[in-house]
Amino acid sequence: MDEMNAWSVFLTTGAVLDYLKYTSIRNSRNDFLEESNEANNRRTDNLGNEYRGAR
């Protein structure tokens, strides 16, 4: 079930369980998008958190 279908089911039933299903789907999609953005924003010259002296 996709996010829009889950929302439609919730609107029809008004059931808490259906709302929880909708939010679960929405949150998993948002988590995936955040992970994707984090992977795309990584620097290739990342040296970690250790102290970097003058180059």
C-alpha positions as CSV (number, residue, x, y, z in Angstrom):
1,M,0.0,0.0,0.0
2,D,1.3,3.4,-0.9
3,E,1.1,6.6,1.2
4,M,-1.9,8.1,-0.7
5,N,-3.9,4.8,-0.5
6,A,-3.2,4.6,3.2
7,W,-4.4,8.2,3.7
8,S,-7.6,7.5,1.8
9,V,-8.3,4.4,3.9
10,F,-7.8,6.5,7.1
11,L,-10.1,9.3,5.8
12,T,-12.7,6.7,5.1
13,T,-12.5,4.7,8.3
14,G,-11.1,7.3,10.8
15,A,-9.5,4.4,12.6
16,V,-6.4,5.0,14.7
17,L,-4.9,1.8,13.3
18,D,-5.3,3.1,9.8
19,Y,-3.7,6.4,10.8
20,L,-0.8,4.5,12.3
21,K,-0.4,2.5,9.1
22,Y,-0.3,5.8,7.1
23,T,2.3,7.4,9.4
24,S,4.4,4.3,9.3
25,I,4.5,4.4,5.5
26,R,5.1,8.2,5.5
27,N,7.9,7.9,8.0
28,S,9.7,5.1,6.2
29,R,9.6,7.1,3.0
30,N,11.0,10.1,4.8
31,D,13.7,8.1,6.4
32,F,14.7,6.7,3.0
33,L,14.8,10.2,1.5
34,E,17.0,11.5,4.4
35,E,19.4,8.6,4.0
36,S,19.6,9.2,0.3
37,N,20.3,12.9,0.9
38,E,23.0,12.1,3.4
39,A,24.7,9.8,1.0
40,N,24.6,12.4,-1.8
41,N,26.0,15.1,0.5
42,R,29.1,13.2,1.6
43,R,32.4,14.8,0.8
44,T,35.0,12.7,-1.0
45,D,37.8,14.2,0.9
46,N,36.3,13.6,4.4
47,L,39.2,13.1,6.8
48,G,36.9,12.3,9.8
49,N,36.7,14.1,13.0
50,E,40.4,14.0,14.0
51,Y,42.3,17.2,14.3
52,R,43.7,18.4,11.0
53,G,46.9,20.5,11.2
54,A,48.0,23.0,8.6
55,R,48.2,21.5,5.1
